[in-house]
Amino acid sequence: MQPKLILCLLINLRINKKRNSQPKCEIPFSVFKATLKGCVQMPLEQKDQMNLIKDILTNHSTDCCGSVSECEQLERLVKSLMVNTELDHNVKNVLEEVYSYSQHGANSSELDEHIESHQEQLGQWVSEIDQFS
């Protein structure tokens, strides 16, 4: 497989989530595992990191549910972006709020309720990231 295709598979891998059901992966694990062999890790550019953050927040808003791993991914992305001294101050403020949201979500025993209680903020954060980045 070409590196571009592998990156697309990794970015587009989506877990279907429904209440009271097991997550179901759209890509068979054996195919996914095979794509990882020999995969070169490439750092994501700031634009790509922002897009991933927006995608996860949008999914949380749309699905009203999420996973601990998504919250942990948000934490890692925000940490990575916050070290950039050239990042717009307004974006940093939003990212701090997203970081707090993701930390509380990752540690919550009721993650879906946590996500539901932040529905208004999720859309607002996505809009603000679009506006300032």
Z-matrix of the N, CA and C atoms (Angstrom, degrees):
N
C 1 1.451
C 2 1.530 1 109.30
N 3 1.296 2 115.46 1 147.20
C 4 1.448 3 121.15 2 178.91
C 5 1.528 4 110.24 3 -77.28
N 6 1.352 5 117.94 4 147.32
C 7 1.475 6 120.15 5 179.64
C 8 1.518 7 113.66 6 -54.93
N 9 1.352 8 117.51 7 -36.66
C 10 1.455 9 119.97 8 179.78
C 11 1.525 10 110.93 9 -63.13
N 12 1.335 11 115.94 10 -41.70
C 13 1.454 12 120.51 11 -179.91
C 14 1.525 13 110.54 12 -66.09
N 15 1.318 14 116.47 13 -39.92
C 16 1.463 15 120.43 14 178.16
C 17 1.523 16 109.93 15 -61.24
N 18 1.333 17 116.67 16 -45.69
C 19 1.455 18 120.32 17 179.23
C 20 1.520 19 110.29 18 -60.90
N 21 1.344 20 116.74 19 -42.33
C 22 1.462 21 119.66 20 177.83
C 23 1.519 22 111.29 21 -61.34
N 24 1.326 23 117.06 22 -42.59
C 25 1.459 24 120.31 23 178.70
C 26 1.517 25 110.99 24 -61.72
N 27 1.323 26 115.98 25 -42.10
C 28 1.460 27 119.54 26 -178.79
C 29 1.517 28 111.58 27 -67.08
N 30 1.319 29 116.83 28 -40.53
C 31 1.462 30 120.56 29 -178.59
C 32 1.525 31 110.93 30 -73.94
N 33 1.326 32 116.40 31 -38.46
C 34 1.458 33 119.65 32 -175.55
C 35 1.513 34 114.34 33 -88.46
N 36 1.331 35 117.00 34 -2.59
C 37 1.456 36 119.52 35 176.99
C 38 1.522 37 107.91 36 -59.45
N 39 1.281 38 115.84 37 124.65
C 40 1.463 39 119.83 38 -173.80
C 41 1.511 40 109.29 39 -131.38
N 42 1.267 41 117.20 40 134.72
C 43 1.453 42 121.70 41 176.39
C 44 1.529 43 107.92 42 -96.36
N 45 1.322 44 115.56 43 123.95
C 46 1.461 45 119.88 44 175.20
C 47 1.513 46 107.92 45 -78.80
N 48 1.306 47 116.01 46 123.29
C 49 1.452 48 119.72 47 -177.96
C 50 1.524 49 109.91 48 -119.87
N 51 1.270 50 116.06 49 131.24
C 52 1.455 51 122.13 50 172.88
C 53 1.513 52 107.14 51 -135.25
N 54 1.273 53 115.39 52 147.81
C 55 1.455 54 119.38 53 179.67
C 56 1.524 55 110.43 54 -57.99
N 57 1.320 56 113.47 55 139.75
C 58 1.464 57 122.05 56 175.79
C 59 1.527 58 113.21 57 58.37
N 60 1.319 59 117.03 58 29.95
C 61 1.457 60 119.21 59 175.66
C 62 1.524 61 109.06 60 -137.58
N 63 1.296 62 115.68 61 159.19
C 64 1.457 63 120.79 62 178.97
C 65 1.522 64 109.62 63 -74.00
N 66 1.333 65 118.46 64 141.26
C 67 1.455 66 119.56 65 174.94
C 68 1.525 67 109.54 66 -61.13
N 69 1.314 68 115.87 67 143.79
C 70 1.460 69 120.73 68 -179.48
C 71 1.523 70 108.01 69 -126.05
N 72 1.295 71 115.51 70 124.46
C 73 1.449 72 121.18 71 -177.42
C 74 1.525 73 109.42 72 -81.85
N 75 1.352 74 118.17 73 135.17
C 76 1.453 75 121.84 74 178.90
C 77 1.524 76 112.00 75 -74.50
N 78 1.316 77 118.08 76 -22.44
C 79 1.458 78 122.12 77 179.49
C 80 1.519 79 107.49 78 -109.25
N 81 1.349 80 117.43 79 125.49
C 82 1.469 81 117.93 80 178.95
C 83 1.523 82 110.50 81 -56.04
N 84 1.330 83 116.03 82 138.31
C 85 1.454 84 120.12 83 -174.98
C 86 1.523 85 111.70 84 -58.07
N 87 1.318 86 117.73 85 -37.59
C 88 1.467 87 119.82 86 -178.81
C 89 1.526 88 111.11 87 -61.28
N 90 1.337 89 117.34 88 -37.40
C 91 1.468 90 121.17 89 177.40
C 92 1.519 91 109.57 90 -69.07
N 93 1.338 92 115.46 91 -44.66
C 94 1.461 93 119.99 92 179.84
C 95 1.518 94 110.92 93 -60.76
N 96 1.337 95 116.36 94 -45.92
C 97 1.460 96 121.09 95 -179.53
C 98 1.524 97 110.65 96 -61.88
N 99 1.330 98 116.67 97 -39.81
C 100 1.462 99 120.84 98 179.97
C 101 1.519 100 111.38 99 -64.74
N 102 1.341 101 117.72 100 -33.94
C 103 1.465 102 120.28 101 -179.28
C 104 1.521 103 111.76 102 -70.37
N 105 1.332 104 117.11 103 -24.41
C 106 1.459 105 120.33 104 -178.36
C 107 1.516 106 113.11 105 -76.57
N 108 1.341 107 117.29 106 -22.79
C 109 1.461 108 120.21 107 -179.90
C 110 1.520 109 108.57 108 -64.82
N 111 1.302 110 116.08 109 124.70
C 112 1.457 111 120.98 110 178.82
C 113 1.515 112 114.05 111 74.99
N 114 1.302 113 117.47 112 8.50
C 115 1.461 114 121.04 113 -179.60
C 116 1.524 115 109.53 114 -73.91
N 117 1.307 116 115.81 115 130.22
C 118 1.451 117 121.24 116 178.15
C 119 1.523 118 107.79 117 -90.73
N 120 1.321 119 116.12 118 127.01
C 121 1.454 120 118.83 119 177.76
C 122 1.519 121 109.22 120 -77.14
N 123 1.332 122 114.72 121 128.35
C 124 1.454 123 120.30 122 178.94
C 125 1.526 124 107.68 123 -118.41
N 126 1.317 125 116.93 124 134.48
C 127 1.466 126 117.53 125 176.88
C 128 1.526 127 109.92 126 -66.55
N 129 1.322 128 115.22 127 141.24
C 130 1.455 129 119.50 128 177.77
C 131 1.521 130 109.41 129 -82.15
N 132 1.304 131 115.58 130 142.37
C 133 1.463 132 119.85 131 175.80
C 134 1.527 133 108.58 132 -74.67
N 135 1.328 134 115.51 133 163.75
C 136 1.460 135 121.24 134 -177.98
C 137 1.524 136 111.34 135 -54.70
N 138 1.311 137 117.22 136 -42.82
C 139 1.471 138 121.60 137 -179.69
C 140 1.533 139 110.22 138 -60.13
N 141 1.328 140 116.60 139 -43.39
C 142 1.465 141 121.03 140 179.76
C 143 1.521 142 111.24 141 -65.59
N 144 1.336 143 116.67 142 -40.10
C 145 1.466 144 120.61 143 178.45
C 146 1.524 145 110.54 144 -63.50
N 147 1.321 146 116.63 145 -43.22
C 148 1.470 147 120.85 146 178.33
C 149 1.529 148 110.21 147 -62.37
N 150 1.325 149 116.30 148 -41.93
C 151 1.464 150 119.59 149 179.38
C 152 1.527 151 111.65 150 -63.49
N 153 1.327 152 116.96 151 -39.39
C 154 1.464 153 119.93 152 177.16
C 155 1.526 154 111.23 153 -64.29
N 156 1.322 155 116.46 154 -42.67
C 157 1.466 156 120.23 155 177.10
C 158 1.527 157 109.92 156 -59.38
N 159 1.323 158 116.36 157 -47.58
C 160 1.466 159 120.26 158 -179.75
C 161 1.527 160 111.03 159 -62.57
N 162 1.327 161 117.14 160 -39.98
C 163 1.470 162 120.64 161 178.88
C 164 1.526 163 111.58 162 -61.63
N 165 1.322 164 116.47 163 -46.15
C 166 1.470 165 119.77 164 -179.18
C 167 1.526 166 110.28 165 -65.11
N 168 1.333 167 117.02 166 -45.05
C 169 1.466 168 120.19 167 179.46
C 170 1.526 169 111.01 168 -62.99
N 171 1.322 170 116.86 169 -40.43
C 172 1.467 171 120.97 170 178.32
C 173 1.525 172 110.55 171 -64.32
N 174 1.327 173 116.41 172 -41.75
C 175 1.475 174 119.85 173 177.53
C 176 1.524 175 110.92 174 -62.90
N 177 1.315 176 117.27 175 -41.63
C 178 1.462 177 120.15 176 177.97
C 179 1.528 178 110.08 177 -61.88
N 180 1.307 179 115.92 178 -41.23
C 181 1.458 180 120.85 179 -179.42
C 182 1.529 181 111.26 180 -67.23
N 183 1.308 182 116.49 181 -44.49
C 184 1.459 183 121.67 182 -177.36
C 185 1.524 184 112.17 183 -71.51
N 186 1.340 185 116.01 184 -46.13
C 187 1.466 186 121.12 185 -174.66
C 188 1.526 187 113.25 186 -85.31
N 189 1.328 188 117.13 187 -17.55
C 190 1.473 189 122.63 188 -174.48
C 191 1.523 190 111.53 189 56.59
N 192 1.318 191 116.34 190 27.67
C 193 1.459 192 121.00 191 175.93
C 194 1.523 193 107.74 192 -159.38
N 195 1.307 194 115.64 193 167.85
C 196 1.450 195 120.49 194 -179.51
C 197 1.514 196 109.48 195 -168.69
N 198 1.317 197 115.37 196 -169.58
C 199 1.464 198 119.97 197 -178.09
C 200 1.525 199 110.06 198 -126.69
N 201 1.313 200 114.70 199 159.57
C 202 1.462 201 120.57 200 176.40
C 203 1.527 202 109.42 201 -60.41
N 204 1.324 203 117.17 202 -39.31
C 205 1.475 204 119.70 203 -179.13
C 206 1.529 205 111.36 204 -63.75
N 207 1.335 206 117.64 205 -32.94
C 208 1.469 207 119.51 206 175.80
C 209 1.524 208 110.35 207 -67.19
N 210 1.313 209 116.82 208 -40.57
C 211 1.472 210 120.27 209 177.39
C 212 1.527 211 110.38 210 -63.93
N 213 1.315 212 116.65 211 -41.35
C 214 1.463 213 120.22 212 178.12
C 215 1.529 214 110.94 213 -65.69
N 216 1.326 215 116.58 214 -37.14
C 217 1.468 216 120.32 215 177.02
C 218 1.524 217 110.26 216 -64.41
N 219 1.334 218 117.52 217 -41.79
C 220 1.462 219 120.95 218 175.85
C 221 1.526 220 110.48 219 -57.94
N 222 1.326 221 116.70 220 -44.76
C 223 1.467 222 120.95 221 179.05
C 224 1.530 223 110.92 222 -57.38
N 225 1.339 224 116.06 223 -47.85
C 226 1.474 225 120.01 224 -178.14
C 227 1.521 226 111.55 225 -64.06
N 228 1.326 227 116.71 226 -41.58
C 229 1.468 228 120.50 227 -179.57
C 230 1.526 229 110.69 228 -64.77
N 231 1.327 230 116.43 229 -45.16
C 232 1.468 231 120.34 230 -179.47
C 233 1.527 232 110.29 231 -63.34
N 234 1.335 233 117.31 232 -45.32
C 235 1.470 234 120.22 233 178.58
C 236 1.522 235 110.89 234 -56.44
N 237 1.302 236 115.41 235 -44.19
C 238 1.460 237 120.81 236 -179.11
C 239 1.521 238 111.54 237 -62.80
N 240 1.317 239 117.11 238 -40.15
C 241 1.467 240 121.02 239 -178.57
C 242 1.525 241 112.41 240 -74.88
N 243 1.316 242 117.27 241 -33.08
C 244 1.465 243 120.39 242 -174.35
C 245 1.530 244 113.44 243 -67.09
N 246 1.305 245 118.77 244 -20.05
C 247 1.466 246 120.24 245 179.12
C 248 1.525 247 111.97 246 -77.61
N 249 1.329 248 116.59 247 -10.47
C 250 1.461 249 121.08 248 179.29
C 251 1.531 250 109.47 249 -76.65
N 252 1.319 251 116.19 250 113.14
C 253 1.472 252 120.85 251 -177.32
C 254 1.526 253 112.46 252 -72.41
N 255 1.321 254 117.47 253 -17.18
C 256 1.465 255 120.99 254 -178.70
C 257 1.524 256 112.61 255 -90.75
N 258 1.312 257 117.31 256 -0.66
C 259 1.455 258 121.75 257 -178.97
C 260 1.525 259 109.70 258 -68.73
N 261 1.329 260 116.47 259 134.46
C 262 1.457 261 122.75 260 -179.72
C 263 1.532 262 110.62 261 -54.27
N 264 1.331 263 116.12 262 137.05
C 265 1.468 264 122.48 263 -178.30
C 266 1.531 265 111.34 264 -56.93
N 267 1.340 266 116.74 265 -40.46
C 268 1.466 267 120.57 266 -179.67
C 269 1.527 268 111.40 267 -63.69
N 270 1.333 269 116.45 268 -39.17
C 271 1.457 270 120.78 269 178.39
C 272 1.527 271 109.59 270 -66.25
N 273 1.338 272 116.67 271 -39.67
C 274 1.471 273 119.68 272 178.57
C 275 1.522 274 111.33 273 -60.21
N 276 1.329 275 116.38 274 -39.73
C 277 1.466 276 119.86 275 178.35
C 278 1.531 277 110.88 276 -62.44
N 279 1.328 278 116.16 277 -43.95
C 280 1.467 279 120.32 278 178.80
C 281 1.526 280 109.71 279 -63.75
N 282 1.334 281 116.49 280 -43.90
C 283 1.460 282 120.45 281 -178.51
C 284 1.532 283 111.40 282 -63.27
N 285 1.327 284 117.35 283 -34.50
C 286 1.466 285 120.02 284 176.28
C 287 1.531 286 110.58 285 -63.20
N 288 1.340 287 116.31 286 -40.02
C 289 1.464 288 120.51 287 178.20
C 290 1.532 289 110.24 288 -66.97
N 291 1.334 290 116.55 289 -41.40
C 292 1.467 291 121.20 290 178.86
C 293 1.526 292 109.62 291 -64.05
N 294 1.329 293 116.30 292 -39.15
C 295 1.464 294 120.41 293 179.23
C 296 1.528 295 110.66 294 -62.42
N 297 1.315 296 116.38 295 -45.38
C 298 1.465 297 120.92 296 178.78
C 299 1.530 298 110.15 297 -62.27
N 300 1.334 299 115.89 298 -44.17
C 301 1.472 300 121.20 299 177.63
C 302 1.527 301 110.77 300 -58.24
N 303 1.323 302 116.33 301 -45.05
C 304 1.464 303 119.90 302 -176.80
C 305 1.527 304 111.63 303 -69.87
N 306 1.334 305 116.80 304 -38.16
C 307 1.470 306 119.71 305 177.47
C 308 1.523 307 111.11 306 -62.42
N 309 1.326 308 115.98 307 -47.79
C 310 1.460 309 119.47 308 179.61
C 311 1.532 310 110.52 309 -64.03
N 312 1.324 311 116.51 310 -37.68
C 313 1.466 312 120.13 311 179.12
C 314 1.516 313 112.03 312 -65.63
N 315 1.330 314 116.72 313 -44.00
C 316 1.469 315 120.89 314 -178.52
C 317 1.523 316 111.13 315 -63.86
N 318 1.330 317 116.61 316 -28.87
C 319 1.473 318 120.71 317 -177.74
C 320 1.525 319 113.21 318 -99.78
N 321 1.320 320 116.77 319 1.62
C 322 1.460 321 120.65 320 -176.47
C 323 1.528 322 111.34 321 -81.67
N 324 1.318 323 115.67 322 140.23
C 325 1.466 324 119.54 323 174.63
C 326 1.530 325 110.21 324 -81.89
N 327 1.324 326 116.52 325 -14.70
C 328 1.470 327 122.59 326 178.82
C 329 1.533 328 108.54 327 -126.54
N 330 1.327 329 116.46 328 72.60
C 331 1.462 330 121.25 329 -174.44
C 332 1.523 331 112.24 330 -61.69
N 333 1.325 332 117.96 331 -43.33
C 334 1.464 333 119.72 332 -178.96
C 335 1.527 334 111.56 333 -60.95
N 336 1.324 335 116.91 334 -39.61
C 337 1.473 336 120.26 335 176.96
C 338 1.526 337 110.21 336 -64.92
N 339 1.330 338 116.55 337 -40.10
C 340 1.464 339 120.98 338 177.59
C 341 1.529 340 109.80 339 -59.06
N 342 1.330 341 116.31 340 -45.75
C 343 1.470 342 120.80 341 -179.90
C 344 1.526 343 110.49 342 -64.53
N 345 1.315 344 116.73 343 -45.37
C 346 1.470 345 120.68 344 179.85
C 347 1.521 346 111.66 345 -60.17
N 348 1.318 347 116.96 346 -35.54
C 349 1.468 348 119.74 347 -178.76
C 350 1.531 349 112.70 348 -74.05
N 351 1.331 350 117.17 349 -9.64
C 352 1.464 351 121.14 350 179.87
C 353 1.533 352 112.77 351 -114.05
N 354 1.321 353 117.42 352 19.00
C 355 1.460 354 120.52 353 -176.04
C 356 1.530 355 112.86 354 -55.49
N 357 1.304 356 117.11 355 -44.07
C 358 1.464 357 120.24 356 -178.74
C 359 1.527 358 111.41 357 -64.69
N 360 1.318 359 116.76 358 -43.53
C 361 1.463 360 121.13 359 -178.86
C 362 1.533 361 111.85 360 -66.92
N 363 1.329 362 117.75 361 -35.90
C 364 1.470 363 120.57 362 -176.93
C 365 1.523 364 110.86 363 -57.24
N 366 1.317 365 117.24 364 -50.06
C 367 1.464 366 121.19 365 178.64
C 368 1.520 367 111.99 366 -64.96
N 369 1.317 368 115.74 367 -38.08
C 370 1.469 369 120.80 368 179.62
C 371 1.526 370 109.98 369 -64.60
N 372 1.322 371 117.86 370 -43.32
C 373 1.465 372 121.04 371 179.68
C 374 1.521 373 111.44 372 -62.36
N 375 1.321 374 116.64 373 -43.17
C 376 1.469 375 120.11 374 178.94
C 377 1.527 376 110.27 375 -61.03
N 378 1.318 377 116.65 376 -44.08
C 379 1.477 378 121.07 377 179.46
C 380 1.529 379 111.05 378 -63.05
N 381 1.329 380 116.58 379 -43.30
C 382 1.464 381 120.03 380 -179.23
C 383 1.530 382 111.68 381 -67.86
N 384 1.312 383 117.57 382 -38.10
C 385 1.462 384 119.88 383 176.61
C 386 1.517 385 109.88 384 -63.23
N 387 1.341 386 116.84 385 -41.93
C 388 1.474 387 121.24 386 176.53
C 389 1.527 388 110.85 387 -60.41
N 390 1.312 389 115.66 388 -43.38
C 391 1.466 390 121.52 389 -175.76
C 392 1.530 391 112.64 390 -67.19
N 393 1.318 392 117.70 391 -41.29
C 394 1.455 393 120.91 392 -171.16
C 395 1.530 394 114.67 393 -101.20
N 396 1.299 395 118.16 394 -7.65
C 397 1.470 396 118.11 395 -178.02
C 398 1.520 397 111.91 396 -109.88
